[in-house]
Amino acid sequence: MESLATKKKEALGGPFFWLTAFYMVYCLRPGDFLRGVGYIPLAKITGLLALVSLILAAGKTPRRFKDIPKEGSYLLAIIVLLFIGAFLSPVWRGGAFFSTIDFAKVYVAWALTFLLITTLSRLKRIIFLQSASVAFVSLVAIVKGHSIPRLNGVIGGFYSNPNDMAFAIVLSLPFCVAFLLTAKGGFRKALWCLGMLFMAVALVLTASRAGFIDLMIAGTVCLWYFGIRGRRFYLILATFLIGSVLLLAAGKRLMQRFYAISGSELTTGEEDTARASYEERKELMIRALDAIVHYPIFGVGVGNFPEYSGLWKEVHASYLQTAAEGGLPVLILYLLFFWRGFANLKVLKRSKNLDSQTQLFLGALISSLVGFMVGACFAPESYQFFPYFTVCYTSVFLAINQERQASEVPSGRSPVLGRRFAHA
């Protein structure tokens, strides 16, 4: 007779397939490469099929909706408040409502990821899909848009914005390093090295100052865990050499944009543009603070700040963007949500008997999350899904680890799943 655990795993097969398809559609954007596919709402279809499959498997999965940890509840509360704010928006209620609907899809993906991914192999599969997709998109962007300033609009969706593409690259790079170090065979290692090289080149070509700062923060944390603590000092040397060559070969535009911040005398059109961008961003921050002062509870509505500002640009700070468009309560929940990600990682770091591969991915999660939280001070990334996925990975990682530990305890002493998450 089949065990209950085996039946539960089989019941997850269908929903997990559609969840994987959703991640592939969101991260890879096949509609930008395959003719005719772009007209099909693949993200909505795959997400809906994953949700339907999960509903049909109700009662057969190891986890329940009641087991979703606090960070999931914070994310749901954020979305509810954003919907309320949309109906009360002083700018454009319809636009805020439909923008909130688009963002709300992240909770469906978040909840399904937590409920369906019950093994480390599945978690690594999803992270692999995200990392490999970003590497492939970077390659396509370089080939299609190497002559287009900042790769602007080369790839559709959130990749169309240079800052968003840079953030997607930085958030995925630590995972690529982890896969490189765990890959077996020279061919696989070479593929990951090429993938990371494409990502680094694409990031430099975006000339995103926020993305570059994010890379410096995430890269430093990554090298600390993988290079210094892991005693792989060759990673530090390779990073320094490759980074120097990339900046010399393709970083002129990026360096000019940083140079403009110094306020020195400008001599080129590119520096004039960068300086104007810098001054404009300061003005947007002032207007974001004005929005927070006048609409502190529900904000001006998702996506409405550009119109409210009068400059038709987003404020380049996720925390100001969240407060201005969602209100201070949403900002508090937003900070609590990401704080829970760090809390999960803190519990995991204290865990015993973690194998070397698991420790590598733990370091990658820490690097990615730290990089985002710092980089979010310089870019409008409140509604990009990747940071929310990263926190979800920490939740899933912790759940899997605690379930493993519980299985090693005699059945009479095994704690309830919900209680295990309560102290995380």
Secondary structure, 3 states (H helix, E strand, C coil): CCCHHHHHHHHCHHHHHHHHHHHHHHHHCHHHCCCCHHHCCHHHHHHHHHHHHHHHCCCCCCCCHHHCCHHHHHHHHHHHHHHHHHHCCCCCHHHHHHHHHHHHHHHHHHHHHHHHCCCHHHHHHHHHHHHHHHHHHHHHHHHHHCCCHHHCCCCCHHHHCHHHHHHHHHHHHHHHHHHHHHCCCHHHHHHHHHHHHHHHHHHHHHCCHHHHHHHHHHHHHHHHHHHHHCCCHHHHHHHHHHHHHHHHHHCHHHHHHHHHHCCCCCCCHHHHHHHHHHHHHHHHHHHHHHHHHHCCCCCCCCCCHHHHHCCCCCCCCHHHHHHHHHCHHHHHHHHHHHHHHHHHHHHHHCCCCCCHHHHHHHHHHHHHHHHHHHHCCCCCCCCCHHHHHHHHHHHHHHHHHHHHHHHCCCHHHCCCHHHHHHCC
